[in-house]
Amino acid sequence: MKLKQLALISLGLMAATASFAQQKAEDLIKTRQGAYKVISWNVGRIKANVDGQFNKDEVLKAATAIQALANAGLGALYAPGTEKGVGYHETAAKPEIFDPNNKKIGEVAGNFGKEANELAKVAATGNKAAVKVQLGKLQQTCKACHDDFRQEDHHH
Amino acid sequence: MKLKQLALISLGLMAATASFAQQKAEDLIKTRQGAYKVISWNVGRIKANVDGQFNKDEVLKAATAIQALANAGLGALYAPGTEKGVGYHETAAKPEIFDPNNKKIGEVAGNFGKEANELAKVAATGNKAAVKVQLGKLQQTCKACHDDFRQEDHHH
């Protein structure tokens, strides 16, 4: 086999590897965007319940979904290579999320999980007023993370 | 106020209402597409665990997320007005999903929920072989629904 042939094969493999990595990154970005969309849907459902007719069953289902996603390990969706790029849309993640020395990430993620666990507990009681208070606490953790780590001009 | 003015205001309101309805439909379609993306991510994680190194904690998190989404009431995301349209991409839902007389929908959705509940139970035991078997049963319910209700040329 001639050197030129080897070089062409090597280039081909490099391109295939790069393409695979890009596809994988796109998939991770789509998944995190999808996860937040589903979380947002469930937050909206609980909001509608505490602001109007309260259906304990629907609230519990929604709170359980939020809790499961908050504890699913969404951090894995921010793997190296996903700092920039398009999933369903351009990522709104700020570069700070990918800084391994940034301790704030673990803090906001931990708070989200903590308040989501508490919301699921409160939802199980069926107490509308308590769910309203706890939903507010959960939403504060969403906002805290968005304030620090989401580019406001990018998300939609 | 002249008739022409009234007619123009009326047209404007109709356009605003249609635009709101379209935005709402787009949001519901995005949410269901996001939900399946997240489910698919979690199925993939469990698959990787049963085919390789088994991490009980990761499997349980993933199974819990699938279970919560399977029981979240995803049917609400197929509200009237969402039969066609673009969420993150063109919907792949077949018209049959929206037929209120179609009993197959409740059946496939019920099977998905049943196997997802069982998968979460089995995942809690940490038995790799049992998780593998149960994951296969869950995937059969995904396939059954896709075969009947998903347009294969549309999804991506």
Contacts between the chains, C-beta under 8 A, distances in Angstrom:
chain1	res1	chain2	res2	distance
A	30	B	37	5.7
A	30	B	88	7.6
A	31	B	37	5.4
A	31	B	38	6.2
A	31	B	41	4.5
A	33	B	34	6.9
A	34	B	33	6.9
A	34	B	34	3.1
A	34	B	35	7.0
A	34	B	37	3.8
A	34	B	38	5.1
A	34	B	88	7.8
A	35	B	34	7.0
A	35	B	38	5.1
A	37	B	30	5.7
A	37	B	31	5.4
A	37	B	34	3.8
A	38	B	31	6.2
A	38	B	34	5.1
A	38	B	35	5.0
A	38	B	38	6.0
A	38	B	69	7.1
A	41	B	31	4.5
A	41	B	77	7.8
A	42	B	72	7.0
A	58	B	73	6.8
A	61	B	71	6.1
A	61	B	72	5.2
A	61	B	73	5.5
A	62	B	72	6.7
A	64	B	68	4.9
A	64	B	71	7.2
A	64	B	72	7.4
A	65	B	68	4.4
A	65	B	69	5.9
A	65	B	71	8.0
A	65	B	72	4.3
A	67	B	68	7.2
A	68	B	64	4.9
A	68	B	65	4.4
A	68	B	67	7.2
A	68	B	68	3.5
A	68	B	69	7.4
A	69	B	38	7.1
A	69	B	65	5.9
A	69	B	68	7.4
A	71	B	61	6.1
A	71	B	64	7.2
A	71	B	65	8.0
A	72	B	42	7.0
A	72	B	61	5.1
A	72	B	62	6.7
A	72	B	64	7.4
A	72	B	65	4.3
A	73	B	58	6.8
A	73	B	61	5.5
A	77	B	41	7.8
A	88	B	30	7.6
A	88	B	34	7.8
A	88	B	88	4.1
A	88	B	89	8.0
A	89	B	88	8.0
